[in-house]
Amino acid sequence: MPGSVDLYDNAYAHYDAEVYREVRIETYGEDLGQTGWTTTEESNGIPRELGITSAAEVLEIGCGSGRYALQVAATVGCHILGLDLNEPGIHNANHLAAAQNLSARARFELADCSQPLPFRDASFDAAFSNDVLCHIPGRPAILAEFFRVLKLRARFLFSDALVIGGVISHEEIATRSSIGYYLFSPPGENERLLERAGFRVLKVEDTTKNASAISKRWRDARQKRGEALLAIEGKKDFDGLQQFLSNVHALTSERRLLRLLYLAEKPET
């Protein structure tokens, strides 16, 4: 079992490194600064699922490098605010926004989203969070905050790759949790918590196969470039991340851990 392994600081602090760009392209098919299990097809569908228009104010929690939020802002024309706890990620996101002349439409702030969100009620037309809520303590509280800051009939989308689907050993849980704080949940719990927060659940989609495929491609792409990545990450983090990705692939391909996508709406009554 690996100890604590750094994924996010290396990925965002070295965002411009050619080796990380190559890994992202080989893993996902395009470079959006990704560090999760969202396929290109899923990414392309998020604005449509949320009903985002050019007039929309959109919130993303867990924006990472900011690249995906910038793509949404550029293609849809909306205003988007990204929050993340990772300082290199936020620095990179604002740098990219300025470089792409999108600072007027996309901005990024460092925030601990386990605390109340610093926004007035009904501030946003849509919100989303890709593979991030599993890192935030207190899921009932953060779902209640999403509900509070969204306008009536606004939609909220998030994915959770840590829904328990079978028997998992303590060694496997430790490896799966090696890159940070994690919450694991039983089937049906996210639906229950969404409804308790006031949302109406519109859709639950099983996207476990995406996590299985991405984790394998990611590990293989990194392995091909092991020498260059070892020079940046060091042996501990490189080996730990390879073991982490192998673990994700095993658990998802055997469906002992599931990745589910949730789409919900703040109803008028």
C-alpha positions in Angstrom: 0.0 0.0 0.0 1.4 3.4 -0.9 1.5 6.2 1.6 0.3 9.7 0.7 0.8 10.3 -3.0 0.8 13.7 -4.8 -1.3 13.8 -7.9 -2.8 17.3 -8.1 0.2 19.5 -7.2 2.4 17.8 -9.8 -0.3 17.9 -12.4 -1.2 21.6 -12.0 2.3 23.0 -11.1 3.7 21.3 -14.2 0.7 21.8 -16.4 2.8 23.2 -19.2 5.3 20.4 -19.3 5.1 18.5 -22.6 5.1 15.1 -20.9 1.9 15.9 -19.0 0.3 17.3 -22.2 1.1 14.1 -24.0 -0.3 11.9 -21.2 -3.6 13.9 -21.2 -4.0 13.6 -25.0 -3.3 9.9 -25.0 -5.6 9.3 -22.0 -8.6 11.5 -23.0 -8.1 12.2 -26.8 -7.8 15.9 -26.1 -6.0 18.2 -23.6 -8.4 19.9 -21.2 -6.0 19.7 -18.2 -8.0 16.7 -16.9 -7.2 14.7 -13.8 -10.4 12.6 -13.5 -12.7 10.1 -15.1 -14.7 12.4 -17.4 -14.6 11.4 -21.1 -14.5 13.9 -23.9 -18.1 12.8 -24.8 -19.3 13.4 -21.3 -17.5 16.8 -21.1 -19.2 17.9 -24.4 -22.6 17.0 -23.0 -22.4 18.9 -19.7 -23.5 22.3 -21.0 -26.5 20.7 -22.8 -27.5 18.6 -19.7 -27.4 21.8 -17.6 -29.2 23.9 -20.2 -26.4 26.6 -20.1 -27.0 29.6 -22.3 -24.8 32.6 -23.1 -26.6 34.6 -20.4 -26.0 32.0 -17.6 -23.9 32.4 -14.5 -22.3 29.0 -13.9 -20.5 27.6 -10.8 -17.9 24.8 -11.0 -16.5 23.3 -7.8 -13.2 21.5 -8.3 -12.1 23.4 -11.4 -8.5 22.1 -11.3 -6.5 23.6 -14.1 -9.5 25.6 -15.3 -9.1 24.4 -18.9 -12.6 22.8 -19.1 -14.4 25.8 -17.6 -12.6 28.0 -20.1 -13.8 25.8 -22.9 -17.4 26.1 -21.7 -17.0 29.9 -21.4 -15.5 30.2 -24.9 -18.0 27.9 -26.7 -21.2 28.8 -24.9 -20.4 32.4 -24.0 -21.6 32.2 -20.4 -19.9 33.5 -17.3 -18.3 30.8 -15.1 -16.7 30.8 -11.7 -14.4 28.0 -10.7 -13.5 27.1 -7.2 -10.7 24.8 -6.0 -8.6 24.2 -2.9 -5.5 23.6 -4.9 -3.4 26.7 -5.2 -1.3 25.7 -8.3 -4.5 24.8 -10.1 -6.1 28.2 -9.4 -2.9 30.0 -10.4 -2.8 28.0 -13.6 -6.5 28.6 -14.3 -6.3 32.4 -14.0 -3.1 32.5 -16.1 -4.9 30.5 -18.9 -7.9 32.8 -18.7 -5.7 35.9 -19.1 -3.8 34.2 -22.0 -7.0 33.4 -23.8 -8.6 36.8 -23.2 -11.4 35.2 -21.2 -10.9 36.8 -17.8 -14.1 38.8 -18.2 -16.1 35.6 -18.6 -14.2 33.1 -16.5 -12.6 33.6 -13.1 -11.1 31.2 -10.6 -10.8 31.5 -6.8 -9.1 29.5 -4.1 -11.8 28.2 -1.7 -12.5 25.5 0.9 -15.8 24.2 -0.3 -16.4 22.2 2.9 -17.3 25.6 4.4 -20.4 27.7 3.5 -20.0 29.2 -0.1 -19.4 33.0 -0.1 -22.4 33.7 -2.4 -25.9 35.1 -2.0 -28.9 32.9 -2.4 -30.0 32.2 -6.0 -26.7 33.5 -7.5 -26.2 30.9 -10.3 -28.2 29.4 -13.2 -26.3 26.1 -13.2 -23.6 24.2 -11.3 -21.4 21.2 -11.8 -18.6 19.2 -10.2 -16.7 16.4 -11.9 -15.3 13.7 -9.6 -14.7 16.2 -6.8 -17.4 15.9 -4.1 -15.8 12.7 -2.9 -12.9 14.9 -1.7 -15.1 17.3 0.3 -16.1 16.5 3.9 -19.7 16.9 4.8 -21.7 16.0 1.7 -25.1 17.0 3.1 -23.8 20.5 3.8 -22.2 21.0 0.4 -25.4 19.8 -1.4 -27.4 22.2 0.7 -25.1 25.0 -0.3 -25.4 24.1 -4.0 -29.2 24.2 -3.5 -29.1 27.6 -1.7 -26.9 29.4 -4.3 -28.8 28.0 -7.4 -31.8 29.8 -8.9 -35.2 28.1 -9.2 -35.3 25.5 -12.0 -31.5 25.6 -12.2 -29.7 22.3 -12.8 -26.9 20.7 -10.9 -24.7 17.9 -12.2 -22.0 15.9 -10.4 -20.2 12.6 -10.7 -19.1 10.2 -7.9 -16.6 7.5 -8.7 -16.7 6.1 -5.1 -20.1 4.4 -5.0 -19.5 0.9 -3.4 -20.6 -1.9 -5.7 -18.9 -4.9 -4.1 -16.4 -6.3 -1.6 -13.3 -4.1 -1.2 -10.4 -4.9 1.1 -8.8 -2.4 3.5 -5.6 -2.5 1.4 -7.6 -1.6 -1.7 -9.4 1.2 0.1 -6.0 2.6 1.3 -4.5 2.5 -2.2 -7.7 4.1 -3.7 -7.5 6.8 -1.0 -3.7 7.5 -1.3 -4.0 10.8 -3.2 -6.2 12.5 -0.6 -9.3 12.7 1.5 -12.1 10.5 0.2 -15.7 9.7 1.0 -17.2 6.3 -0.1 -20.9 5.9 -0.3 -23.4 3.1 -0.8 -25.8 2.9 -3.8 -28.8 5.2 -3.4 -27.1 7.5 -0.8 -26.4 10.4 -3.2 -30.0 10.3 -4.4 -31.3 10.4 -0.8 -29.0 13.3 0.1 -30.0 15.3 -3.1 -33.6 14.9 -2.3 -33.0 15.8 1.4 -31.3 19.0 0.2 -34.4 19.9 -1.8 -33.3 18.8 -5.3 -35.4 16.7 -7.7 -33.3 14.0 -9.2 -33.7 14.0 -13.0 -31.2 11.3 -14.0 -28.7 8.8 -12.6 -26.3 7.4 -15.2 -23.8 4.6 -14.6 -20.5 5.7 -16.1 -18.2 3.1 -14.4 -16.9 1.9 -17.8 -15.4 5.4 -18.4 -13.4 5.2 -15.1 -12.2 1.8 -16.0 -11.1 2.8 -19.5 -9.5 6.1 -18.5 -7.6 4.7 -15.6 -6.0 2.0 -17.8 -5.1 4.5 -20.6 -3.8 7.0 -18.0 -1.5 4.4 -16.4 -0.3 3.1 -19.7 0.4 6.6 -21.1 2.4 7.4 -17.9 4.3 4.1 -18.1 5.5 4.9 -21.6 6.9 8.2 -20.3 8.2 6.9 -17.0 11.7 8.4 -17.3 10.5 11.9 -17.9 7.8 11.6 -15.2 10.2 10.2 -12.7 12.5 13.2 -13.1 9.6 15.5 -12.2 7.7 13.5 -9.6 10.4 11.3 -8.0 10.1 7.5 -7.5 7.7 7.6 -4.6 5.0 9.7 -6.3 5.5 8.0 -9.7 5.2 4.5 -8.4 2.3 5.5 -6.0 0.3 7.0 -8.9 0.9 4.0 -11.1 -0.4 1.7 -8.3 -3.3 4.1 -7.7 -4.4 3.9 -11.3 -4.0 0.1 -11.4 -6.2 0.0 -8.4 -8.9 2.2 -9.9 -8.9 0.1 -13.1 -9.2 -3.2 -11.1 -12.0 -2.0 -8.9 -14.0 -0.4 -11.7 -13.5 -3.1 -14.3 -14.8 -5.6 -11.7 -17.6 -3.1 -10.7 -16.6 -3.2 -7.0 -16.5 0.6 -7.2 -19.0 2.4 -9.4 -18.9 5.8 -11.0 -22.3 7.4 -11.2 -23.4 10.7 -12.8 -26.2 12.6 -11.2 -28.4 15.3 -12.8 -30.8 17.2 -10.5 -32.9 20.4 -10.5 -33.9 22.9 -8.0 -37.8 22.8 -8.3 -40.1 25.8 -8.0 -42.1 24.2 -5.3 
